[in-house]
Amino acid sequence: MALKGWDSSFSVNIPNLDNDHKKMVDMIGQLHQAMSQGKSKDLLNPLINELANYTVSHFSAEEKYLSEKNHPDLAVQKTQHQVFLGKINEFKANVQNGQTAVAIQLLPFLNQWFLGHIMKMDMNYKL
């Protein structure tokens, strides 16, 4: 299943976390559009920086929420978040080293993360 845009089925019914997830969908869409127009080189550096900042902020908010609720998935979430951040930092380093082909790997990675992690793990805390 390819991610086409925000859909109400993605909602966890927690407004601030849904807004974060919408932002990720928007970034994925921006990357897809830039790639389809042959402009991914122009977008890649600012997008990967925004994505790195977004994930740190979002994961912090999500982990805080799960901690406050004593949610049993907190430890697994933290582990998966660290793996994701490591991969994003790897992509970021590659972009900073001039490897613009990173977009070809980044887009499916983000799509898979959203559909895999958010649509499975995050749905466990849906209200």
C-alpha positions in Angstrom: 0.0 0.0 0.0 1.4 3.3 -1.0 0.9 6.4 1.1 -1.1 8.9 -0.9 -2.0 11.5 1.8 -3.7 11.9 5.1 -6.6 9.6 5.8 -8.9 9.6 8.8 -7.9 5.9 9.3 -4.5 7.1 10.3 -5.8 9.0 13.3 -5.0 8.0 16.9 -7.6 10.5 18.1 -5.0 12.5 20.0 -4.9 15.9 18.3 -1.2 16.8 18.9 0.0 13.4 17.8 -2.3 13.3 14.8 -1.0 16.8 13.8 2.6 15.4 14.0 1.6 12.4 11.9 -0.1 14.7 9.3 3.2 16.7 9.1 5.0 13.5 8.3 2.5 12.6 5.6 3.0 16.1 4.2 6.8 15.7 4.2 6.5 12.4 2.4 4.2 14.0 -0.1 6.7 16.9 -0.7 9.5 14.4 -1.3 7.4 12.4 -3.7 6.3 15.4 -5.6 9.8 16.8 -5.9 11.1 13.4 -7.1 8.4 13.2 -9.7 9.3 16.6 -11.0 13.0 15.9 -10.9 13.6 18.5 -8.1 14.5 16.2 -5.2 18.1 17.7 -5.1 16.6 21.1 -4.2 14.3 19.8 -1.5 16.4 17.0 0.0 18.7 19.0 2.4 15.9 21.2 4.0 13.5 18.2 4.1 16.0 15.9 5.9 16.8 18.6 8.4 13.1 19.3 9.0 12.5 15.5 9.3 15.3 15.1 11.8 13.9 18.0 14.0 10.3 16.8 13.6 11.1 13.2 14.7 13.0 14.3 17.8 10.1 16.5 18.8 7.3 14.0 17.9 9.0 11.0 19.5 9.5 13.0 22.7 5.8 14.0 22.8 4.7 10.5 22.0 6.9 8.9 24.6 5.8 11.4 27.2 2.2 10.6 26.4 2.8 6.8 26.7 4.7 7.3 29.9 1.9 9.3 31.5 -0.6 6.6 30.5 1.8 3.8 31.7 1.3 2.2 28.3 2.9 -1.2 28.0 4.4 -0.4 24.6 6.6 2.4 25.8 9.8 0.5 25.8 9.2 -1.0 22.3 8.2 2.4 21.0 11.4 4.0 22.4 13.5 1.2 20.8 11.8 1.7 17.4 12.2 5.4 17.6 15.9 5.1 18.2 16.3 2.9 15.2 14.3 5.3 13.1 16.4 8.3 14.3 19.6 6.4 13.6 18.4 5.8 10.0 17.4 9.4 9.5 20.7 10.6 10.8 22.4 8.2 8.3 20.3 9.7 5.5 21.2 13.2 6.7 24.9 12.5 6.8 24.7 11.1 3.2 22.9 14.2 2.0 25.4 16.4 3.7 28.1 14.4 1.9 26.5 15.2 -1.5 24.7 11.9 -2.1 21.5 13.1 -3.7 20.4 9.6 -4.7 19.4 9.3 -1.0 15.9 10.4 -2.0 15.4 7.1 -3.9 16.0 5.2 -0.6 14.4 7.8 1.7 10.9 7.9 0.2 10.2 4.1 0.5 11.8 4.1 3.9 9.4 6.9 5.1 6.4 5.3 3.5 7.2 1.9 5.0 7.8 3.5 8.5 4.5 5.4 8.4 2.5 2.4 7.2 4.3 -0.1 9.4 5.1 1.7 12.6 2.3 4.3 12.8 -0.4 2.1 11.4 0.5 -0.8 13.7 2.4 0.3 16.8 0.8 3.7 17.2 -2.7 2.3 16.8 -2.1 0.4 20.0 -2.6 3.6 22.0 -5.5 5.0 19.8 -8.3 6.5 21.8 
